[in-house]
């Protein structure tokens, strides 16, 4: 059975590979890695931030909203409540979500 620590290490490795794929212009591969981390509830901001940037550039606003909604959920419900960066990141995601929702309307 895989531990939480091993899962986190795997997720960090995916983020790193995704970053490299982006540098190489292989955005589709990066998206797959970031989406896997988002689906697993990664407790850091990196894959959420990168997907929002990528999807905004592609004008895939529904995907931006989906990713931001997931980020808000994770930072409200899964991230350790006393973690120092939790609330600032949560607020940032909420503001981005509000802005993104206005783009669609």
Beta strands, then each sheet from edge to edge (+ up, - down):
end
